[in-house]
Structure formats: C-alpha cells, structure tokens
Amino acid sequence: MRYYSTNKNTPDVSLKEAVVKGLAADNGLFMPERIEKFEPAFFDGIQDLSFQEIAFEVAKKFFGEDIEEAKLREIVYDTLQFDCPVVKVTDSIYSLELFHGPTLAFKDVGARFMARLLNHFLGKQEKLVNVLVATSGDTGSAVANGFLGVDGIHVYVLYPEGKVSDIQESQFTTLGQNITALEVEGTFDDCQHLVKTAFLDEELNQKLVLTSANSINVARFLPQAFYYFNAYARLKEAGKLDNKKLVVSVPSGNFGNLTAGLIAAEMGLPVKQFIAANNENDVVFEYLESGEYKPRPSVETIANAMDVGAPSNFARILDLYKHDHAVISTMIKGYRYSDEQIRAVILNVYKEQNYLCDPHGACGYQSLSEYLAEDEIGVYLETAHPAKFTETVENVIGKGKIVLPEKLADFMKGEKQSEQMTKDYDNFRSFLLKSVV
Ligand SMILES: *Cc1c(COP(=O)(O)O)cnc(C)c1O
C-alpha cells in the first residue's frame, strides 16, 4: 500500500517510509491510497470474534500487503494485551473504556502498535532513531512507555511546563533509559511547533534520523480504528443493536481518534453518526457550523488533552471528504463544553448513574445525552482513567473518592528527571545535536 501526503506536493511513499518519516516532506499528513471495505458478512458475524481477532482483521486491511501475516498477528496481539470493554452507563449510553492499558489512556493502543512496527521495520539499523513527540499530557506517557527499553530508539518527549497533571508528568519523566523529557516554557502548540520545525529542517535531518510518534504518524493513527469495530461487536453481541442505530461520540483534541473512526466507517462499519465533543478549544466545532476553519492559540481547560488550537488531523478529515463542508458537517456533529459544564456532567453522572467520567469522557457522554433519538444507541470513548485527573475530578465529587490504580501509583514513586527548554527553535535544535552524538 502506498501513502500520499494530504498536501499532494510530494511523491507517494511506502508504509515503512511513512512510519519512519511521520510527516510528509511537504508538511502534509500521510493517508493510505486505498481504504478497503469489509464484506457485509463480516459484520453479520463480528460478534463472535474477540477484540484481538477483530483487530487483526482490520490490521490486515491496512498493513496486509506490507507485513507478513504471522508478524502482523504478533504485533497486533502483543499490542492488545489489555481489553477495551464497552460498559453500560445508562440504558442508551455506553462507555468504551480505553483506559485499561499501561498508561491508562487510549493512546496506549496506537503507541504500542507503532513501537512494535517501527522496531520491525528498523531491524538492525546502524544509526540511532530519535522519536520526537509533543504532548499535551497523555501522548507522552503512552509513547514513552510503548518505546521504553526498545533498542536503537531514543524518545524525546516535549511537554508544556505546568500544563500537565502530576500524574501525567510522572509517567514520562521518571522512566530514564532511552526516554528524555523536555519541559518547554510554553503551550502544547509551541511543543508541536518545535517538533514540526525539526522534521522540516533538512540539515538536521541529514545529521540525525528523526521520526515522530504523534497521532500524525499512520502507525499510531490507523490502529485506533480497532476499538471502534470492537465497540460495535460487543454491543451487537449484547443485543443492543437489534433495532437501534449506533452513534459514536469522540472527545477530540488533535482529532486523530475521530479520524480513525471515520476511516472505520469508510471500511463499512455501520455508524449512523459521529460526534466531535470539544472543550472550549472549538475551532472544528466552528468549522462545522460555519464552513470556516480558523485555527487559533489553545486555551487551558480541565480537559487538557483536548487543549489544541490547530488540530493536526483536521487535514486528514478534509482530505477524506474532499474538502466538502456539506459532507463533513453531515458526517460529524459538533458539541462544545465549558469547564463549568464539564464539572457538572462529572458530578451528575457520578450521582445519577454511579459512573465516574474523566473530564474528556464527560464531554462525550454529555453530547450523547443531548443528541440521541429513540431509535439510537450511543457509545462515547472514555479516553482516559479518571484517576489521571484526580485533582480535577475530586474537586467535583469530593476528596479521597478516587482510588489510584496500582499502575499509576507506581509511576508516582519514581524521581522526576527533565530538561528545561524555551520555545525557541534554535535552542531545541542545538540540544538535539549535542545530546545525540
Ligand atoms: C489525546 C487525548 C484526547 C484527544 O484525542 P485526539 O486523538 O488528539 O483527538 C482526548 N482525551 C484524552 C484523555 C487524551 O489523552
């Protein structure tokens, strides 16, 4: 399978090249040249397959031409050493819990898949491969943990100083080994800008092998389609789809997760409607309403993994639907919530349904409760465990109510190691050159 750039100003590349490069030479994002559909019969029997079996079938559609079947199976099964269950919240709203992986957020799926795929492609590469990743909180931990201890790869995690929770920070600053955390004086967008500038810096790329592990990388982004199929299968298995149509709500920041869902739909997954649930960083919401896309600096909210002012994957959505606003605004409904609304939702769902949402999932839940019609069933992506945002959530439901899962408690015991960095590109560049030799 070949991969083209959304900017269409550079030749197509192989999967390996797309994964190693991350971003296309013309600054566009890679897209697969074809999206292969499943036969309807696949969906008739999908409820009899396990999550791993489903994921392997989906992976073959993406990567089957490029990776030998046994190897691909090994990568998929090894990536998915944890479940993504669908849990009932109300009679019509279900939570797709994506927080059962090692860092308790959905990014574990893509990051673990990418680490294994990159390792497969690089084999015995002579030169060290440097993975640069900008994070607003959860990407850094998922990528750092996905790549921890992998030979021949060094990971640099760039994060905005003071803008991620202590728990998030501990998950990528305490690891050591092949992981370096860079604490940037600035916002997530500044971190993302540093990373993107480095990829386009030709001289730097001649000296160092650089790759990205942000959701712009196809090896992180495509595997996120796996759990949409699983959600459908599990609801079908439970008889919930017998006379109801499925609506899926995705708490969105950089829009990688939602785009993977849209690709699943292009492959034939029967989803009636997608919802993009946003916090006050609502540039896509505004686009859906008005047809005008106006990126602007992000603002801080309590759903900080969605504090993105210029979502990278929006370029993929435009490309997928040929920049047709009418089509895009039909495929995706937008909702946006203030911090105050998010807090009210967390409290309400906790009290009324005895279910604890994290601040991101709360946006997804609320959009469904506003959108759903009688003949519809909704599933929202619970993108992280609420304990990752203990302070925020306990401010709402009361102190001491959240038990820290053991996996998180272990991270908190480690010692923080990080390098301070300004948002100035030249500084970052010389740091990389210095530390890599
Ligand atoms: C990254 C993240 C999001 C946003 O996902 P995108 O794919 O960037 O839209 C939402 N919630 C949580 C908890 C996240 O970590």
The ligand as an ORCA input file, in Angstrom:
! r2SCAN-3c Opt
* xyz 0 1
  C      -5.212     12.692     23.406
  C      -6.465     12.690     24.178
  C      -7.666     13.161     23.630
  C      -7.725     13.750     22.240
  O      -7.532     12.779     21.252
  P      -7.191     13.221     19.733
  O      -6.949     11.971     19.007
  O      -5.981     14.092     19.820
  O      -8.374     13.983     19.265
  C      -8.818     13.073     24.381
  N      -8.797     12.595     25.643
  C      -7.664     12.154     26.219
  C      -7.706     11.648     27.613
  C      -6.475     12.178     25.503
  O      -5.355     11.743     26.077
*
